[in-house]
Amino acid sequence: MPTLPQLTYSWDSPAAAVSRVRLVGNLVNENADLLLAAILEDLSGHPAARELHVDCADVGLCDSRGLSVLLMLRRRTDSLGIALHVANRGQALAHLLERTGTAEYLVPAHCAAVPDEETSG
């Protein structure tokens, strides 16, 4: 599990078309750009990926720069034809997405009602 300042993440691909990232820690200014670069590098090694699930169950704090990286990740995955699923949003992250009006953009409608089941299994 690679470690960035205040954040660790793990990557796996349970199927050729599906990749998952699990975040643990704080998604903040100090690690946001590093995280984006790491995820995009991992994605480049999985050209068959059509879904990227980002498990945020263990994200404590997400500041404005962290949110910006999630939005940039969405734009990049869209351009690659990959569906992004920001899943298992804790209360703080869910509140941030709602307050900023970004929940609908980052959370597909089928995931909004059942955030804890998105990456389980």
C-alpha positions, 0 to 999 in steps of 0.5 A, spaced: 500 500 500 503 506 497 503 511 502 503 519 501 503 524 506 497 523 510 494 518 506 495 511 503 492 507 497 491 500 495 489 498 488 487 492 485 483 489 479 478 484 481 476 483 473 479 486 467 474 491 466 474 493 473 479 497 478 479 499 485 482 504 489 482 504 497 483 510 500 485 511 508 487 517 511 486 524 509 485 527 502 488 534 502 493 539 499 499 535 501 497 529 497 492 530 492 496 531 486 501 525 488 494 521 489 492 523 482 498 522 478 499 515 482 492 513 480 492 515 473 499 511 472 496 505 475 490 506 470 495 506 464 497 499 466 490 497 465 487 499 458 481 494 459 479 498 465 472 501 464 470 502 471 474 505 477 471 504 484 474 509 489 473 506 496 472 512 501 470 509 507 476 510 511 477 517 508 477 522 514 478 529 511 477 531 504 479 539 503 478 543 497 484 540 494 482 533 495 475 535 492 478 538 486 482 532 485 476 527 485 473 532 480 479 532 475 479 524 476 472 524 474 474 528 468 480 524 466 476 517 467 470 520 462 475 522 457 478 515 457 471 512 457 472 509 464 466 510 469 468 513 476 464 511 482 466 514 488 463 509 493 463 508 501 463 516 502 463 517 510 459 522 513 464 528 512 465 527 505 458 526 503 456 532 506 462 536 502 459 533 496 452 535 498 454 542 500 458 543 494 453 541 489 458 535 486 455 529 489 451 528 482 457 529 478 461 524 482 456 519 485 452 515 479 445 515 481 445 508 482 450 509 488 447 515 491 442 511 495 447 505 497 453 508 498 456 502 503 455 497 498 458 500 492 465 496 492 464 491 497 464 484 495 
